[in-house]
Amino acid sequence: MRPGIEDVARAAGVSTATVSRALRGLPNVTEATRRRVREAADTLGYVPSPSAASLVTGRTRTIAVVCPWVNHWFFANVIEGAEMTLRTEGFDVLLHTFDSSRAQPRPPLDPSALRRRVDGVIVLGVPLEEDEIRAVLSLGQPVIFIGTGSEDASTVRLDDVRTGREATEHLLSLGHRRIGHLVGTPDGIARWNPGVQRQEGWLTALRAAGIEPEPGWAVPGRFDIATGRAALHELLDRHPDVTAVFAASDEMAMGAVIAARERGIEIGRDVSLIGVDGHDVGEVLGLTTMAQPALEQGQVAATMLLDMMTGAPVPEDVVFTSTLVRRTSTAPPSP
């Protein structure tokens, strides 16, 4: 039978309350007693019950990650980074996904199911309405946003305006002047919305070069392969003379590669294409991209959340930058 706290107390010659305080690092226990209790626990192979500990401390040692999808490169890598960091500190991750159809507006986020089940919340890549943000904050737990943000909570994010600008500047430096954009999302509800901000960067770079985009150069999608494919078809149906395309994500760029193949167009020769992320498959496709450190964003967000739980100060806004990775999908326009 697995040893219990009573066995440890008997072996150490103390009360069960002292064992509990000693193993949890609480005050009013001498160092000699704490050492004796730990030695007794190690000898017996005693492992405290997480559920029992949560009843005493009020902690669940569980962190919720609220996100719309887990099968996208960015989301999967951020979650992995957060989980790695939390696991080393003895915390579990509770994934809280919700129906976010790409074909129709998503239902309002209801975080009430998380109440008293978690010690903190990471909101990943979800542009929330103000009332949804208030609902998350009303849980009374530390909250970190990744990708999108709120003025009332700390945020970890990519500098999306700069990313969009530098991606477009790369195309401009090659000599392109008719540059379309596959927009990541049509939603503009968050202060920090990657799709909206990457589009802003694209627009800023064009105008700095004296180019005013024509109606229809920007086509909306939803950060996935299917909408990237449809968006490039729509763009080239309306503007067949476009010579370069900035896709808001690598997965949208992959959809564009499929669409180009369907039209008999060679990426890198007939149309240049650049994405954002640094997706593993990008190298196989020769896709030029603005690579972002997704794993590190998850690690930093998890570390900040743990700091918040101990009362340590954390920055309001942690901003990462992307790096241009040149491959064969971008080249000077054909003569």
Secondary structure, 3 states (H helix, E strand, C coil): CCCCHHHHHHHHCCCHHHHHHHHCCCCCCCHHHHHHHHHHHHHHCCCCCHHHHHHHHCCCCEEEEEECCCCCHHHHHHHHHHHHHHHHCCCEEEEEECCCCCCCCCCCCCHHHHCCCCCEEEEECCCCCHHHHHHHHCCCCCEEEECCCECCEEEEEECHHHHHHHHHHHHHHCCCCCEEEEECCCCCCCCCCHHHHHHHHHHHHHHHCCCCCCCCCEEECCCCHHHHHHHHHHHHHHCCCCCEEEECCHHHHHHHHHHHHHCCCCECCCEEEEEEECCCCHHHHCCEEEECCHHHHHHHHHHHHHHHHCCCCCCCEEEECCEEECCCCCCCCCC
